[in-house]
């Protein structure tokens, strides 16, 4: 067997041989070293082949990676552009709908100003629940002075009459219903008749005088004698004359001017004390019952705000704190109430919210009770003469009032006991909280403005 000593001796011999060869190569003159290149050049060619392959592979990988990154960037950019296009399309659709609603409301207002009696603007909120009648549901009822047999009209003309009136809505039977009938007048010949609906959704004019010269194309309007309509409202156009033997009257068929499938708003002549003269479509005066109802809803809204705001501040706001800085939801709420509802409501709401906030505060008693109403009063007074409330003004006002509130809280705390320096408190608490309050106020302001924009057509018609 070969001993371990012989193996170790062989390794030392090989190592010494290699060292000797290296030293010999270094000491040989350059002319002698050239002979070694005869072996080195072919070996370099052989080694260069895999180097070139690796370089090509590396270049291919770099190209693929660059293409992948470029495609990823293009994919993100394409997605952002698609989202932007979707937002623009949504805004375009909203603006078109607003333009269409504005045109409808302008025509309705023009009709209302032409009528010699006060009217109530109503919105169509539904259609007949069965297939047996052609009727619509409007969002005004007996509390608005409406009653059965009152005429309903649009800028296109008469559309129907009320058959059922409830407290908050009414059912309107349309003129194209078989069970509806009103008095009509042929505008050219001044012949009167009864206009009824047909099964096909058209109109039939009955009991025209036998010797009448009525002809196709004549316009039929309301006579003003019955049915709750004024004289001269368009009804339809005669398309067919029926002369039957042994009958004492003529009959005619016609088309109705109003498109009953596209009615969205209408005017109704109210009755009773609720119908103030010239109730404007854009600024309709409310009845006492409606005002009391709105006040009750406002009180309930403030009560819900007071009951929910402090628990939100105490329990949930801690989850959205940034560097242990939490927004003052009470301050933001009082400022927004002052901006939207005026100084008096902000003052009263500030008293209630501040009192509730002090109940769950570890600081001095009744600090927020005194501070929050003052901030709401300032916000209300600041917005009193504004023609248009902008987000920049609202954010700046909330920011300034939050800084004022934080400064007062620091002074009260410093007055009652030792505390940190004002500059440290301003840098670590007052200014960060003011910025946070301003951001929360901006978010809520945008939400309120979006809700108001989405309800603009309804508000313009004083829908309840």
C-alpha positions as CSV (number, residue, x, y, z in Angstrom):
1,X,0.0,0.0,0.0
2,X,1.1,3.5,-0.8
3,X,1.9,5.4,2.4
4,X,0.6,8.9,3.2
5,X,4.2,10.2,3.4
6,X,4.9,9.1,-0.3
7,X,1.7,10.9,-1.5
8,X,2.6,14.1,0.4
9,X,6.2,13.9,-1.1
10,X,4.8,13.5,-4.6
11,X,2.6,16.7,-4.1
12,X,5.6,18.7,-2.9
13,X,7.6,17.6,-5.9
14,X,4.9,18.6,-8.4
15,X,4.5,21.9,-6.7
16,X,8.3,22.6,-6.8
17,X,8.3,21.7,-10.5
18,X,5.5,24.2,-11.3
19,X,7.3,26.9,-9.3
20,X,10.5,26.1,-11.3
21,X,8.7,26.4,-14.6
22,X,7.1,29.7,-13.7
23,X,10.4,31.2,-12.7
24,X,12.1,29.9,-15.8
25,X,9.4,31.5,-18.0
26,X,9.8,34.8,-16.2
27,X,13.6,34.6,-16.6
28,X,13.7,33.6,-20.3
29,X,14.3,36.4,-22.8
30,X,11.4,37.5,-25.0
31,X,12.8,35.7,-28.0
32,X,12.5,32.4,-26.2
33,X,9.0,33.2,-24.8
34,X,7.8,33.7,-28.4
35,X,8.0,29.9,-28.9
36,X,5.4,29.5,-26.1
37,X,2.9,31.5,-28.1
38,X,2.8,28.7,-30.7
39,X,0.9,26.7,-28.1
40,X,-0.9,29.8,-26.6
41,X,-2.5,31.1,-29.8
42,X,-4.5,27.9,-30.7
43,X,-5.5,27.6,-27.0
44,X,-6.7,31.3,-27.0
45,X,-8.8,30.6,-30.1
46,X,-10.4,27.6,-28.5
47,X,-11.1,29.6,-25.3
48,X,-12.4,32.6,-27.2
49,X,-15.2,30.5,-28.8
50,X,-17.2,30.0,-25.5
51,X,-16.4,33.6,-24.6
52,X,-18.1,34.8,-27.7
53,X,-21.0,32.4,-27.1
54,X,-21.4,33.7,-23.6
55,X,-21.1,37.3,-24.7
56,X,-23.8,36.8,-27.3
57,X,-26.0,35.1,-24.7
58,X,-25.4,38.0,-22.3
59,X,-26.3,40.5,-25.0
60,X,-29.4,38.6,-25.9
61,X,-30.5,38.5,-22.2
62,X,-29.8,42.3,-21.8
63,X,-31.9,42.9,-25.0
64,X,-34.8,40.8,-23.7
65,X,-34.7,42.4,-20.3
66,X,-34.7,45.9,-21.8
67,X,-37.7,44.9,-24.0
68,X,-39.5,43.5,-21.1
69,X,-39.0,46.6,-19.0
70,X,-40.0,48.8,-22.0
71,X,-43.2,46.6,-22.4
72,X,-43.9,46.8,-18.7
73,X,-43.6,50.6,-18.8
74,X,-45.8,50.8,-21.9
75,X,-48.4,48.5,-20.2
76,X,-48.5,50.8,-17.2
77,X,-48.7,53.9,-19.4
78,X,-51.4,52.2,-21.5
79,X,-53.4,51.4,-18.4
80,X,-53.1,54.9,-17.1
81,X,-54.2,56.3,-20.4
82,X,-57.2,53.9,-20.5
83,X,-58.2,55.1,-17.0
84,X,-57.8,58.7,-18.1
85,X,-60.0,58.1,-21.1
86,X,-62.6,56.4,-19.0
87,X,-62.6,59.4,-16.6
88,X,-62.9,61.8,-19.5
89,X,-65.8,59.7,-21.0
90,X,-67.6,59.7,-17.7
91,X,-67.1,63.4,-17.3
92,X,-68.3,64.0,-20.9
93,X,-71.4,61.9,-20.3
94,X,-72.1,63.8,-17.1
95,X,-71.7,67.1,-18.8
96,X,-73.9,66.1,-21.7
97,X,-76.6,64.9,-19.2
98,X,-76.2,68.3,-17.4
99,X,-76.6,70.1,-20.7
100,X,-79.7,68.1,-21.6
101,X,-81.2,68.7,-18.1
102,X,-80.5,72.4,-18.3
103,X,-82.3,72.6,-21.7
104,X,-85.3,70.8,-20.2
105,X,-85.4,73.0,-17.1
106,X,-85.1,76.2,-19.2
107,X,-88.0,75.2,-21.3
108,X,-90.0,74.2,-18.2
109,X,-89.2,77.6,-16.6
110,X,-90.3,79.4,-19.7
111,X,-93.6,77.6,-19.7
112,X,-94.1,78.3,-16.0
113,X,-93.5,82.0,-16.6
114,X,-96.1,82.1,-19.4
115,X,-98.9,80.4,-17.4
116,X,-101.3,82.8,-15.7
117,X,-101.4,80.8,-12.5
118,X,-98.9,79.3,-10.1
119,X,-97.6,75.8,-10.7
120,X,-95.5,73.2,-8.9
121,X,-92.6,71.5,-10.6
122,X,-92.5,67.7,-10.2
123,X,-90.1,65.0,-11.2
124,X,-91.2,61.7,-12.7
125,X,-90.1,59.0,-10.3
126,X,-91.8,55.9,-11.7
127,X,-94.1,54.3,-14.2
128,X,-97.3,52.3,-13.8
129,X,-96.7,49.0,-12.0
130,X,-98.9,47.0,-14.4
131,X,-99.3,46.8,-18.2
132,X,-103.0,47.7,-18.1
133,X,-102.7,51.5,-17.7
134,X,-100.4,54.2,-19.1
135,X,-99.5,56.3,-16.1
136,X,-96.5,57.9,-14.3
137,X,-95.7,58.7,-10.7
138,X,-94.5,62.1,-9.7
139,X,-92.8,63.1,-6.5
140,X,-95.3,65.8,-5.4
141,X,-98.6,65.1,-3.6
142,X,-101.3,66.5,-1.3
143,X,-98.7,68.3,0.9
144,X,-97.8,70.3,-2.1
145,X,-101.4,71.3,-2.9
146,X,-102.0,68.6,-5.5
147,X,-105.3,66.8,-5.9
148,X,-107.2,64.5,-8.3
149,X,-108.3,65.8,-11.7
150,X,-105.5,68.4,-11.9
151,X,-103.8,68.8,-15.2
152,X,-100.2,67.9,-15.8
153,X,-98.3,69.7,-18.5
154,X,-94.8,70.0,-20.1
155,X,-93.4,72.4,-22.6
156,X,-94.6,70.0,-25.3
157,X,-98.2,70.4,-24.1
158,X,-100.7,68.5,-22.0
159,X,-99.7,65.1,-20.9
160,X,-102.3,63.8,-18.4
161,X,-104.3,64.4,-15.3
162,X,-103.9,63.3,-11.7
163,X,-106.1,60.4,-10.7
164,X,-104.7,59.6,-7.3
165,X,-102.9,62.0,-4.9
166,X,-101.1,60.9,-1.8
167,X,-99.1,63.0,0.7
168,X,-95.8,62.8,-1.0
169,X,-96.5,61.5,-4.5
170,X,-99.3,61.3,-7.1
171,X,-100.4,59.1,-10.0
172,X,-100.9,60.8,-13.4
173,X,-103.0,59.0,-16.0
174,X,-101.5,59.9,-19.4
175,X,-103.5,61.2,-22.4
176,X,-102.7,58.2,-24.5
177,X,-104.5,55.9,-22.0
178,X,-107.9,54.5,-23.0
179,X,-109.5,55.6,-19.8
180,X,-108.5,59.2,-20.0
181,X,-110.5,62.0,-21.5
182,X,-110.2,65.8,-21.6
183,X,-111.9,68.6,-23.6
184,X,-110.1,69.7,-26.7
185,X,-110.4,72.4,-29.3
186,X,-109.5,72.3,-33.0
187,X,-107.4,75.4,-33.2
188,X,-108.3,76.4,-36.8
189,X,-112.1,75.8,-36.7
190,X,-112.6,76.4,-33.0
191,X,-114.7,73.2,-32.8
192,X,-114.7,71.5,-29.4
193,X,-114.6,67.7,-28.7
194,X,-113.6,65.1,-26.3
195,X,-110.0,63.8,-26.6
196,X,-109.5,60.2,-25.5
197,X,-106.7,57.8,-25.6
198,X,-106.7,54.7,-27.8
199,X,-105.3,51.1,-27.4
200,X,-102.6,52.0,-29.8
201,X,-101.4,55.0,-27.7
202,X,-102.9,57.6,-30.1
203,X,-105.7,60.1,-29.6
204,X,-109.3,60.0,-30.7
205,X,-111.4,63.3,-30.9
206,X,-115.1,62.6,-30.5
207,X,-118.3,64.7,-30.7
208,X,-117.0,67.1,-33.3
209,X,-119.9,69.0,-35.1
210,X,-121.2,67.2,-38.2
211,X,-120.7,70.3,-40.3
212,X,-117.2,71.0,-39.1
213,X,-114.6,71.8,-41.7
214,X,-111.9,70.1,-39.7
215,X,-109.2,68.5,-41.9
216,X,-106.0,66.4,-41.6
217,X,-103.2,68.4,-40.1
218,X,-105.2,70.6,-37.9
219,X,-103.8,71.3,-34.4
220,X,-105.8,70.3,-31.3
221,X,-105.3,72.3,-28.1
222,X,-106.9,72.3,-24.7
223,X,-110.1,74.3,-24.4
224,X,-109.6,75.5,-20.8
225,X,-113.2,74.6,-19.9
226,X,-112.4,71.4,-17.8
227,X,-109.7,69.0,-16.9
228,X,-107.4,71.4,-15.0
229,X,-105.7,72.8,-18.1
230,X,-105.4,76.4,-19.4
231,X,-106.7,77.2,-22.8
232,X,-104.3,76.7,-25.7
233,X,-101.9,74.0,-24.5
234,X,-101.0,71.7,-27.4
235,X,-102.5,68.2,-27.4
236,X,-101.8,66.8,-30.9
237,X,-102.4,66.8,-34.6
238,X,-105.3,65.3,-36.5
239,X,-104.2,62.5,-38.9
240,X,-107.6,61.0,-39.9
241,X,-111.2,62.1,-40.2
242,X,-114.1,59.6,-39.7
243,X,-117.5,60.5,-41.3
244,X,-120.0,57.7,-40.6
245,X,-123.6,57.7,-41.8
246,X,-126.4,57.9,-39.4
247,X,-124.2,59.6,-36.8
248,X,-124.7,63.1,-35.5
249,X,-121.0,63.8,-34.8
250,X,-117.7,63.6,-36.5
251,X,-114.7,61.6,-35.1
252,X,-111.1,62.1,-35.8
253,X,-107.8,60.3,-34.9
254,X,-104.5,62.1,-34.2
255,X,-101.1,61.9,-32.8
256,X,-100.1,63.4,-29.5
257,X,-97.4,66.1,-29.4
258,X,-95.8,64.9,-26.1
259,X,-93.4,62.0,-26.1
260,X,-94.8,60.1,-23.1
261,X,-91.7,57.8,-22.9
262,X,-89.3,60.7,-22.3
263,X,-91.2,62.7,-19.6
264,X,-88.8,63.5,-16.8
265,X,-90.3,66.7,-15.3
266,X,-93.7,68.3,-15.5
267,X,-95.8,71.2,-14.1
268,X,-99.0,70.8,-12.0
269,X,-101.4,73.5,-10.9
270,X,-101.7,73.2,-7.2
271,X,-104.6,74.1,-4.9
272,X,-104.9,75.5,-1.4
273,X,-102.7,77.7,0.6
274,X,-99.6,75.9,-0.3
275,X,-99.7,77.3,-3.8
276,X,-97.8,80.6,-3.4
277,X,-98.0,82.9,-6.5
278,X,-95.4,82.1,-9.1
279,X,-93.6,79.3,-7.4
280,X,-90.4,79.4,-9.5
281,X,-88.8,76.3,-10.9
282,X,-85.4,77.4,-9.9
283,X,-86.2,79.0,-6.5
284,X,-89.6,77.5,-5.5
285,X,-90.9,78.6,-2.1
286,X,-91.6,75.8,0.2
287,X,-94.8,75.3,2.2
288,X,-94.7,75.6,6.0
289,X,-95.1,71.8,6.3
290,X,-92.1,71.3,4.0
291,X,-90.0,73.8,5.9
292,X,-90.8,72.0,9.2
293,X,-90.0,68.7,7.6
294,X,-86.6,70.0,6.4
295,X,-85.8,71.4,9.8
296,X,-86.7,68.1,11.4
297,X,-84.4,66.3,9.0
298,X,-81.6,68.7,9.6
299,X,-81.9,68.3,13.4
300,X,-81.8,64.5,13.0
301,X,-78.8,64.9,10.8
302,X,-77.0,67.0,13.3
303,X,-77.9,64.5,16.1
304,X,-76.5,61.6,14.1
305,X,-73.4,63.6,13.4
306,X,-72.9,64.3,17.1
307,X,-73.5,60.7,18.1
308,X,-71.2,59.3,15.5
309,X,-68.4,61.8,15.3
310,X,-66.9,61.4,18.7
311,X,-66.9,57.6,18.6
312,X,-65.2,57.8,15.2
313,X,-62.6,60.2,16.7
314,X,-62.1,58.0,19.7
315,X,-62.1,54.5,18.2
316,X,-61.4,54.5,14.5
317,X,-59.3,57.6,13.7
318,X,-56.3,56.0,15.5
319,X,-56.1,53.5,12.7
320,X,-55.3,56.3,10.2
321,X,-52.8,58.2,12.4
322,X,-49.5,59.2,10.8
323,X,-46.6,59.4,13.2
324,X,-49.1,59.3,16.1
325,X,-50.9,62.5,14.7
326,X,-54.6,62.1,14.3
327,X,-57.0,64.5,12.5
328,X,-59.5,66.5,14.5
329,X,-62.7,65.4,12.8
330,X,-64.8,67.7,15.1
331,X,-62.8,70.7,13.9
332,X,-63.2,69.7,10.3
333,X,-67.0,69.1,10.7
334,X,-67.6,72.4,12.5
335,X,-65.7,74.3,9.8
336,X,-67.6,72.6,6.9
337,X,-70.9,73.4,8.7
338,X,-69.9,77.0,8.9
339,X,-68.9,77.1,5.3
340,X,-72.1,75.5,4.0
341,X,-74.8,76.3,6.6
342,X,-73.7,79.6,8.1
343,X,-72.4,80.9,11.4
344,X,-75.4,80.2,13.6
345,X,-75.7,76.5,12.7
346,X,-72.0,76.2,13.1
347,X,-72.1,77.8,16.5
348,X,-74.8,75.5,17.8
349,X,-73.3,72.4,16.3
350,X,-69.9,73.4,17.7
351,X,-71.4,73.7,21.2
352,X,-72.9,70.2,21.0
353,X,-69.8,68.6,19.3
354,X,-67.4,70.3,21.6
355,X,-69.3,69.2,24.7
356,X,-69.4,65.6,23.4
357,X,-65.7,65.7,22.7
358,X,-64.8,67.0,26.2
359,X,-66.7,64.1,27.7
360,X,-64.1,61.7,26.2
361,X,-61.1,64.0,26.5
362,X,-58.3,63.5,29.1
363,X,-57.5,67.3,29.1
364,X,-59.2,70.2,30.9
365,X,-62.9,70.2,31.0
366,X,-65.0,72.4,28.6
367,X,-62.0,73.4,26.5
368,X,-63.6,72.1,23.2
369,X,-67.0,73.3,24.4
370,X,-65.7,76.9,24.2
371,X,-63.3,76.4,21.3
372,X,-65.3,74.6,18.7
373,X,-68.2,77.1,18.6
374,X,-65.8,79.9,18.1
375,X,-64.1,78.1,15.2
376,X,-67.5,77.4,13.6
377,X,-68.5,81.0,14.0
378,X,-65.3,82.2,12.3
379,X,-65.8,79.8,9.4
380,X,-69.4,80.9,8.9
381,X,-68.5,84.6,9.0
382,X,-65.5,84.1,6.6
383,X,-67.8,82.5,4.0
384,X,-70.8,84.9,4.4
385,X,-69.8,87.1,1.5
386,X,-68.5,84.4,-0.8
387,X,-70.1,84.0,-4.2
388,X,-68.5,80.7,-4.9
389,X,-66.9,78.4,-2.3
390,X,-63.6,77.1,-3.7
391,X,-61.6,74.2,-2.4
392,X,-58.5,76.4,-2.0
393,X,-60.4,78.8,0.3
394,X,-61.9,76.0,2.3
395,X,-58.5,74.1,2.8
396,X,-56.7,77.4,3.7
397,X,-59.4,78.3,6.2
398,X,-59.4,74.8,7.9
399,X,-55.6,74.9,8.0
400,X,-55.5,78.4,9.7
401,X,-58.3,77.4,12.1
402,X,-56.5,74.2,13.0
403,X,-53.3,76.1,13.7
404,X,-55.3,78.6,15.8
405,X,-56.9,75.7,17.7
406,X,-53.6,74.0,18.3
407,X,-52.0,77.2,19.5
408,X,-54.8,77.9,22.0
409,X,-54.7,74.3,23.3
410,X,-50.9,74.7,23.8
411,X,-51.3,78.0,25.7
412,X,-54.0,76.5,27.9
413,X,-51.8,73.5,28.6
414,X,-48.8,75.6,29.3
415,X,-50.8,77.9,31.6
416,X,-52.0,74.9,33.7
417,X,-48.7,73.2,34.0
418,X,-45.1,72.9,32.6
419,X,-44.8,71.7,29.0
420,X,-42.6,71.5,26.0
421,X,-41.4,74.7,24.1
422,X,-43.8,76.2,21.6
423,X,-41.5,75.6,18.7
424,X,-41.3,71.9,19.5
425,X,-45.0,71.7,19.9
426,X,-45.6,73.5,16.7
427,X,-43.2,71.3,14.8
428,X,-44.4,68.0,16.2
429,X,-48.1,68.5,16.8
430,X,-49.7,71.8,15.7
431,X,-48.5,72.0,12.1
432,X,-48.7,68.3,11.2
433,X,-52.2,68.1,12.6
434,X,-53.2,71.3,10.8
435,X,-52.0,69.8,7.5
436,X,-53.8,66.5,8.2
437,X,-57.0,68.4,9.1
438,X,-56.8,70.3,5.8
439,X,-56.4,67.1,3.8
440,X,-59.4,65.5,5.5
441,X,-61.4,68.7,4.9
442,X,-60.4,68.7,1.3
443,X,-61.6,65.0,0.9
444,X,-64.9,65.7,2.6
445,X,-65.4,68.9,0.6
446,X,-64.8,67.1,-2.7
447,X,-67.3,64.4,-1.6
448,X,-69.9,67.0,-0.8
449,X,-69.4,68.9,-4.1
450,X,-69.7,65.7,-6.1
451,X,-72.9,64.8,-4.3
452,X,-74.3,68.3,-5.0
453,X,-73.3,68.1,-8.7
454,X,-75.0,64.7,-9.0
455,X,-78.2,66.2,-7.5
456,X,-78.2,69.5,-9.4
457,X,-81.2,68.8,-11.7
458,X,-83.3,67.7,-8.8
459,X,-82.3,70.6,-6.6
460,X,-83.0,73.1,-9.4
461,X,-86.6,71.8,-9.5
462,X,-86.9,71.9,-5.7
463,X,-87.5,68.2,-5.5
464,X,-88.0,67.0,-1.9
